[in-house]
Amino acid sequence: MDCEEEITPPGVWFNSKAGLGVWRVQVRRTDRLYAKQFSVLKYGSVETARQAAIAWHRDICQAHPRIAKPELVQRMRANNTSGVPGVFRGCASRKRRDGSLAVYWHWEARTPEGQRPCKKRAFSIARYGEQRAFELAVLAREEFVKSLFC
């Protein structure tokens, strides 16, 4: 056996609790889980079942490659209403000295999810107008993404 074959990839493991045991494989790609079991009883030996599991894992990984990071951070989420990833319309409120509440509407851009430290920029609708504030937020988001990958 050569050195590469001895290494079992992540997502492939042996479960000895089921009968003679099974090799299990799980690969997650683009919000979908690919999973399969390879029984020692069916394949005749632990090593043969392991080799079949590794081959299936390799085939799934080749057929469904990982999404590139720049593409991943620009994916549209189901709850997005602005039409641009990382840009949303928000409301901030502050209590004034006289006790009344001031409400400020804005368009906000944020760094991609998981990016540390999280950066954000808000553009006031009262100051820039609805359309211009949105455009500035979209430009800010593009800058955040460019700075991540350049």
Protein Blocks (a to p, Z undefined) as FASTA:
>chain_A
ZZklmpccehiacdfkgonbpcdddddeehiacdddddfklnopaklmmmmmmmmmmmmm
mmmccddfklmmmpccfklcnlpghiacdddddddfkopacddddddddddehiacdddd
dddfklnomklmmmmmmmmmmmmmmmmmZZ
